Amino acid sequence: MQGSVAPPKPKPPMTLGRRIKQAVNWPSKAMTVKLEHMMGKGSLVGDTAVLDKTEFPWVAELEKNWATIRRELEEVLPVSGQLPTMQYISKTQRKIIKTDGWKTYFFRAYGLRADENCNRCPETARLVDAIPNCEVAFFSILAPGSHISAHRGVYKGLVRSHLALVVPEPSENVRMAVGDEMIYWREGECVVFDDTYRHEVWNDTDGVRVVLLIDVHRPLPPGLRRLNETILKIARYMPFVTEPVKQHRAWEKEFYGSKD
């Protein structure tokens, strides 16, 4: 006599996130090329490697308050050894830096708001929260002698800004190539650029370089803007976003939990 077979367990209901992930994949390489062409052609701020920062009104507010941001940064730097490396947050970054010299202090990333970090730097958090369509914001801390090899961003629907907070001397040895442009940061000043152009960073000094890195939506006409917003919402469910968010949450719990 054969034993009875237990009925299959009912599957749990699918969450919205799982439905989206099953229904939609991140654009293929061919589609990404097409999207880049569309967004570059339709861009309201041009399609050059380095963009005119005056096209972004929030930049002036950051520059006006840079000393306040730097003072809050100075409260963070003493614990920089405990901050997560970029490779810890995002495994894909292991391809572009071979050391632990790139540290991060996140305020926000694709729907994540790092509340504990924000509480520690309230004025910086307030300024970041006021930036329209800000997807990513963090202190990017580059140790002496560090090199980030040439790479490019994955999506032209975002543009990137660096507010220089700490630029060690000799400043000409701290630089970033973006396309055919060479950028030398100046403390208190922003540079806005398109990170889908190949870019590379060097800190050939004995000091730490720190910028406040900001990613915002590219200014686009209404139709492309809505498409861009949809793609960026979908991105929040993709592994290349969900895994870094998960990693940051784990670091945050360990770091701030140990402070109780």
NUBAPA-256030 format. One record per residue: y, z, x of N, C-alpha, C in turn; residue in one letter. Coordinates in steps of 0.2 Angstrom, whole numbers, padded with zeros to 4 digits, always signed. Layout:
! NUBAPA-256030
YZXYZXYZXA...
! end
This chain:
! NUBAPA-256030
-0006+0000+0004+0000+0000+0000+0006+0000+0004M+0010-0005+0003+0017-0005+0007+0022+0000+0005Q+0025+0003+0010+0030+0008+0008+0036+0005+0005G+0040+0009+0001+0046+0006-0002+0051+0005+0003S+0055+0000+0001+0061-0002+0005+0067+0001+0002V+0071+0005+0007+0077+0008+0004+0082+0002+0003A+0086+0003-0003+0091-0002-0004+0096-0002+0001P+0099-0008+0002+0105-0008+0007+0111-0004+0005P+0113-0001+0010+0119+0003+0009+0125-0001+0007K+0129+0001+0002+0135-0004+0000+0140-0004+0006P+0143-0010+0007+0148-0010+0012+0154-0007+0010K+0158-0004+0015+0164-0001+0013+0169-0006+0011P+0174-0004+0007+0179-0009+0005+0183-0012+0011P+0185-0018+0011+0189-0020+0017+0196-0018+0016M+0199-0016+0022+0206-0014+0022+0210-0021+0022T+0216-0020+0021+0221-0026+0021+0221-0029+0029L+0221-0024+0034+0221-0027+0040+0214-0031+0042G+0208-0028+0040+0202-0032+0041+0202-0039+0037R+0205-0039+0031+0206-0045+0028+0210-0050+0031R+0216-0048+0034+0220-0052+0037+0217-0055+0044I+0213-0050+0048+0210-0053+0054+0205-0058+0053K+0201-0057+0047+0196-0062+0045+0199-0068+0043Q+0204-0068+0040+0207-0074+0037+0211-0078+0041A+0214-0075+0046+0219-0078+0051+0218-0076+0058V+0218-0081+0062+0217-0080+0069+0224-0081+0072N+0225-0078+0078+0231-0080+0082+0231-0087+0084W+0236-0091+0084+0236-0098+0085+0233-0100+0091P+0229-0106+0090+0226-0109+0096+0231-0111+0101S+0228-0113+0107+0232-0115+0112+0236-0121+0110K+0233-0126+0107+0237-0132+0104+0242-0130+0099A+0240-0125+0095+0245-0123+0090+0251-0120+0093M+0249-0116+0098+0255-0112+0102+0260-0117+0105T+0257-0122+0108+0261-0127+0111+0266-0130+0106V+0263-0132+0100+0267-0134+0094+0272-0130+0092K+0270-0123+0091+0275-0118+0089+0281-0117+0094L+0279-0117+0100+0284-0117+0106+0289-0122+0105E+0287-0128+0104+0291-0134+0103+0296-0133+0097H+0293-0131+0092+0297-0130+0086+0302-0125+0087M+0300-0119+0090+0305-0114+0090+0310-0115+0096M+0308-0118+0101+0313-0120+0106+0318-0125+0103G+0316-0130+0100+0320-0135+0097+0325-0132+0091K+0322-0127+0088+0326-0124+0082+0330-0118+0084G+0329-0116+0090+0332-0110+0093+0340-0110+0092S+0343-0105+0089+0350-0104+0088+0354-0102+0094L+0350-0100+0099+0353-0097+0106+0351-0102+0112V+0348-0108+0110+0346-0112+0116+0339-0111+0118G+0337-0115+0122+0330-0115+0125+0330-0115+0132D+0334-0111+0135+0334-0110+0143+0331-0104+0145T+0329-0104+0152+0326-0098+0154+0330-0092+0153A+0336-0092+0155+0341-0086+0154+0346-0088+0149V+0347-0083+0144+0351-0085+0138+0357-0081+0139L+0362-0083+0135+0369-0080+0134+0368-0074+0131D+0370-0068+0134+0369-0062+0131+0374-0060+0126K+0380-0064+0126+0385-0063+0121+0382-0066+0114T+0377-0069+0114+0374-0071+0107+0370-0066+0104E+0370-0060+0107+0366-0054+0104+0371-0048+0104F+0374-0047+0098+0379-0042+0098+0377-0035+0100P+0370-0033+0099+0368-0027+0101+0368-0025+0108W+0368-0031+0112+0368-0030+0120+0374-0026+0122V+0380-0028+0119+0386-0024+0121+0386-0017+0120A+0382-0015+0114+0382-0008+0113+0377-0004+0118E+0372-0008+0120+0368-0005+0125+0372-0004+0132L+0375-0009+0134+0379-0009+0140+0384-0003+0139E+0387-0003+0134+0393+0003+0133+0390+0010+0134K+0383+0010+0132+0380+0017+0132+0375+0018+0138N+0375+0013+0143+0370+0013+0148+0370+0020+0151W+0375+0023+0153+0375+0030+0156+0372+0035+0153A+0373+0035+0146+0369+0040+0142+0362+0039+0142T+0360+0032+0142+0352+0031+0142+0350+0033+0149I+0354+0031+0154+0351+0033+0161+0351+0041+0162R+0355+0045+0159+0354+0052+0159+0348+0054+0156R+0346+0051+0150+0340+0053+0147+0334+0051+0151E+0334+0045+0154+0329+0043+0159+0328+0047+0164L+0333+0050+0167+0333+0055+0173+0329+0061+0171E+0328+0063+0164+0324+0068+0162+0317+0066+0162E+0316+0060+0162+0309+0057+0161+0306+0056+0168V+0310+0054+0173+0307+0052+0179+0304+0057+0183L+0305+0064+0183+0301+0069+0186+0294+0069+0184P+0292+0066+0178+0285+0066+0176+0282+0059+0176V+0286+0055+0180+0284+0048+0180+0276+0047+0182S+0274+0052+0187+0267+0051+0189+0262+0052+0183G+0264+0055+0178+0260+0056+0172+0260+0051+0167Q+0265+0046+0168+0266+0041+0163+0261+0036+0163L+0259+0032+0158+0254+0027+0158+0256+0021+0162P+0252+0018+0166+0253+0012+0169+0252+0006+0164T+0256+0000+0166+0255-0005+0161+0248-0008+0160M+0244-0007+0166+0237-0009+0165+0233-0005+0161Q+0235+0002+0160+0231+0006+0156+0233+0005+0148Y+0239+0003+0147+0241+0001+0140+0238-0005+0138I+0239-0010+0143+0236-0017+0141+0232-0020+0147S+0226-0020+0146+0221-0022+0151+0222-0029+0154K+0225-0034+0149+0227-0040+0152+0232-0040+0158T+0236-0035+0158+0241-0035+0164+0238-0034+0170Q+0231-0032+0171+0228-0031+0177+0228-0037+0181R+0229-0043+0178+0229-0050+0182+0236-0050+0186K+0241-0047+0184+0247-0048+0187+0250-0043+0191I+0247-0037+0191+0249-0032+0196+0242-0028+0198I+0242-0027+0205+0235-0025+0208+0236-0017+0209K+0242-0014+0209+0243-0007+0210+0244-0003+0204T+0245+0003+0204+0247+0007+0199+0255+0008+0199D+0259+0003+0202+0266+0004+0203+0270+0003+0197G+0267+0000+0191+0271-0001+0185+0270+0004+0180W+0275+0008+0179+0274+0013+0174+0278+0012+0167K+0276+0015+0162+0279+0013+0155+0281+0020+0152T+0286+0019+0148+0288+0025+0143+0291+0021+0137Y+0286+0021+0132+0287+0017+0126+0291+0021+0121F+0296+0017+0117+0299+0019+0111+0296+0016+0105F+0295+0010+0106+0292+0006+0100+0288+0000+0103R+0283-0002+0099+0279-0008+0100+0276-0010+0094A+0278-0016+0091+0274-0019+0085+0272-0014+0080Y+0277-0011+0077+0276-0006+0072+0274+0001+0074G+0272+0002+0080+0272+0009+0083+0279+0012+0085L+0280+0018+0083+0286+0021+0085+0283+0028+0089R+0285+0028+0095+0282+0034+0099+0287+0040+0098A+0285+0043+0093+0290+0049+0090+0291+0054+0096D+0286+0056+0099+0287+0061+0104+0292+0059+0110E+0291+0053+0112+0295+0050+0117+0302+0049+0115N+0303+0047+0108+0309+0046+0105+0313+0053+0105C+0309+0058+0103+0312+0065+0103+0315+0067+0109N+0312+0065+0115+0314+0067+0121+0320+0063+0124R+0321+0057+0121+0327+0053+0123+0330+0051+0116C+0333+0056+0113+0336+0054+0106+0341+0049+0106P+0346+0049+0111+0351+0044+0110+0348+0037+0112E+0344+0036+0117+0341+0030+0118+0337+0028+0112T+0333+0032+0109+0330+0030+0103+0334+0028+0097A+0340+0031+0096+0345+0029+0091+0347+0022+0093R+0349+0021+0099+0352+0014+0100+0346+0009+0099L+0340+0010+0101+0335+0006+0100+0333+0004+0093V+0334+0010+0089+0332+0009+0082+0338+0005+0078D+0344+0004+0081+0349+0001+0078+0349-0007+0080A+0344-0009+0084+0344-0016+0086+0340-0020+0081I+0343-0025+0078+0339-0029+0073+0333-0032+0075P+0328-0032+0072+0322-0035+0073+0319-0034+0080N+0319-0028+0082+0317-0026+0089+0309-0024+0088C+0305-0028+0092+0298-0027+0091+0295-0022+0097E+0298-0022+0103+0296-0019+0109+0302-0016+0112V+0301-0009+0114+0306-0006+0118+0303-0001+0123A+0304-0001+0129+0302+0004+0134+0305+0004+0140F+0305+0010+0144+0307+0010+0151+0302+0007+0155F+0304+0002+0159+0299-0001+0163+0301+0001+0170S+0296+0005+0173+0297+0008+0179+0293+0005+0185I+0296+0002+0190+0293-0001+0195+0294+0002+0202L+0288+0004+0204+0288+0008+0211+0290+0004+0217A+0292+0008+0222+0294+0004+0228+0288+0000+0231P+0290-0006+0233+0285-0011+0236+0281-0014+0231G+0282-0014+0224+0278-0017+0219+0280-0024+0218S+0275-0028+0216+0275-0035+0215+0272-0037+0208H+0275-0040+0204+0272-0042+0198+0272-0050+0198I+0266-0052+0199+0265-0059+0200+0267-0064+0195S+0268-0070+0196+0270-0075+0191+0266-0075+0185A+0269-0075+0179+0265-0075+0173+0270-0078+0168H+0268-0079+0162+0272-0081+0156+0270-0077+0150R+0275-0076+0145+0274-0073+0139+0270-0078+0135G+0267-0075+0129+0262-0079+0125+0266-0082+0119V+0272-0080+0118+0275-0082+0111+0282-0083+0112Y+0285-0089+0110+0292-0090+0110+0296-0088+0105K+0293-0085+0100+0297-0082+0094+0300-0075+0096G+0299-0073+0102+0303-0067+0105+0307-0069+0110L+0312-0065+0111+0316-0066+0118+0317-0059+0121V+0318-0058+0127+0317-0052+0131+0324-0050+0134R+0326-0044+0134+0331-0041+0138+0330-0036+0142S+0333-0035+0148+0332-0030+0153+0339-0027+0153H+0340-0020+0152+0346-0017+0153+0344-0013+0160L+0348-0015+0165+0347-0011+0172+0349-0004+0172A+0345+0000+0173+0347+0008+0174+0346+0010+0181L+0342+0009+0185+0341+0011+0192+0339+0005+0196V+0344+0003+0200+0343-0003+0205+0344+0000+0212V+0338+0001+0216+0339+0003+0222+0342-0002+0227P+0344+0001+0233+0347-0003+0238+0342-0005+0243E+0342-0010+0247+0347-0016+0246+0345-0020+0239P+0350-0020+0235+0349-0023+0228+0346-0030+0228S+0348-0034+0234+0346-0041+0234+0338-0041+0235E+0335-0036+0237+0328-0035+0238+0324-0033+0231N+0328-0033+0226+0325-0031+0219+0327-0037+0215V+0322-0041+0213+0324-0047+0210+0318-0050+0205R+0320-0054+0201+0316-0057+0196+0317-0065+0196M+0312-0069+0197+0313-0076+0196+0310-0078+0189A+0315-0082+0185+0313-0084+0178+0314-0091+0178V+0309-0095+0178+0310-0103+0178+0313-0104+0185G+0318-0108+0185+0322-0109+0191+0327-0105+0193D+0328-0099+0189+0333-0095+0190+0331-0089+0194E+0335-0086+0198+0334-0079+0201+0339-0074+0199M+0336-0069+0196+0340-0063+0193+0340-0057+0198I+0346-0055+0199+0347-0048+0203+0350-0044+0198Y+0347-0038+0196+0349-0033+0191+0356-0030+0194W+0360-0028+0190+0366-0024+0191+0366-0018+0186R+0366-0012+0189+0366-0006+0184+0371-0006+0179E+0369-0005+0173+0373-0005+0167+0374-0012+0164G+0371-0017+0166+0371-0024+0164+0365-0026+0161E+0365-0030+0156+0359-0033+0153+0358-0041+0155C+0352-0043+0155+0350-0050+0156+0346-0051+0150V+0347-0057+0147+0342-0059+0141+0339-0066+0144V+0332-0066+0143+0329-0072+0145+0323-0073+0141F+0320-0079+0142+0314-0082+0138+0308-0080+0142D+0304-0076+0140+0298-0074+0145+0292-0079+0144D+0293-0084+0140+0288-0090+0141+0289-0094+0146T+0295-0094+0150+0296-0097+0156+0292-0092+0161Y+0289-0095+0166+0285-0092+0171+0290-0087+0175R+0288-0081+0176+0293-0076+0179+0289-0071+0183H+0292-0069+0188+0289-0065+0194+0294-0060+0196E+0292-0054+0198+0296-0048+0199+0294-0045+0206V+0299-0043+0210+0298-0040+0217+0303-0034+0217W+0300-0028+0220+0304-0023+0222+0302-0021+0229N+0306-0025+0233+0305-0024+0241+0309-0019+0244D+0310-0013+0240+0314-0008+0243+0310-0001+0243T+0313+0004+0245+0310+0011+0246+0311+0015+0239D+0315+0012+0235+0317+0016+0229+0313+0013+0222G+0314+0017+0217+0311+0015+0210+0316+0010+0207V+0314+0005+0204+0318+0001+0199+0316+0002+0192R+0321+0004+0188+0320+0005+0181+0325+0001+0176V+0322-0003+0171+0325-0006+0166+0323-0004+0159V+0327-0004+0154+0325-0003+0147+0324-0010+0145L+0317-0012+0144+0315-0018+0142+0315-0018+0134L+0318-0024+0131+0318-0025+0124+0316-0032+0122I+0311-0032+0117+0309-0039+0114+0312-0039+0107D+0315-0044+0105+0318-0045+0099+0316-0052+0096V+0316-0053+0090+0315-0059+0087+0320-0065+0089H+0318-0070+0091+0322-0076+0092+0326-0078+0086R+0333-0079+0087+0337-0081+0082+0335-0088+0080P+0333-0089+0073+0331-0096+0071+0334-0097+0064L+0334-0104+0062+0336-0105+0055+0331-0103+0050P+0334-0102+0044+0330-0098+0039+0322-0100+0038P+0320-0106+0038+0313-0108+0037+0309-0106+0043G+0311-0107+0049+0308-0105+0055+0308-0097+0056L+0314-0094+0054+0314-0087+0054+0308-0084+0050R+0307-0086+0044+0302-0083+0040+0295-0085+0043R+0294-0091+0045+0288-0092+0049+0287-0087+0055L+0292-0086+0058+0291-0082+0064+0290-0074+0062N+0293-0072+0057+0292-0065+0054+0285-0065+0052E+0282-0070+0049+0275-0070+0046+0270-0069+0052T+0271-0073+0057+0267-0073+0063+0267-0067+0067I+0273-0064+0067+0274-0057+0071+0271-0052+0067L+0271-0052+0060+0267-0047+0056+0260-0048+0057K+0257-0054+0057+0250-0055+0058+0248-0052+0065I+0252-0053+0070+0251-0051+0077+0249-0044+0077A+0252-0040+0073+0251-0033+0073+0244-0031+0072R+0240-0036+0069+0233-0034+0068+0228-0037+0073Y+0231-0041+0078+0227-0044+0083+0225-0039+0088M+0219-0040+0092+0217-0035+0097+0222-0034+0103P+0225-0040+0104+0230-0039+0110+0236-0035+0108F+0237-0033+0102+0242-0028+0100+0239-0021+0098V+0233-0022+0094+0230-0015+0092+0227-0011+0098T+0224-0014+0103+0222-0011+0108+0227-0007+0112E+0232-0010+0114+0238-0007+0118+0241-0001+0114P+0242-0002+0107+0244+0003+0103+0239+0009+0103V+0233+0008+0102+0228+0013+0103+0228+0017+0109K+0229+0013+0115+0229+0016+0121+0235+0021+0122Q+0241+0018+0119+0247+0023+0120+0246+0029+0116H+0243+0028+0110+0242+0034+0106+0237+0039+0109R+0232+0037+0113+0228+0041+0116+0232+0045+0122A+0236+0041+0126+0240+0044+0131+0245+0049+0128W+0248+0048+0123+0253+0052+0120+0250+0059+0117E+0244+0058+0114+0240+0064+0112+0238+0069+0118K+0236+0065+0123+0234+0069+0129+0240+0073+0132E+0245+0069+0133+0251+0071+0137+0255+0076+0133F+0257+0075+0127+0260+0080+0123+0256+0086+0121Y+0250+0084+0120+0245+0090+0118+0245+0095+0123G+0245+0093+0129+0245+0098+0135+0251+0102+0136S+0256+0100+0132+0262+0104+0132+0263+0109+0127K+0258+0110+0123+0258+0115+0117+0258+0122+0120D
! end
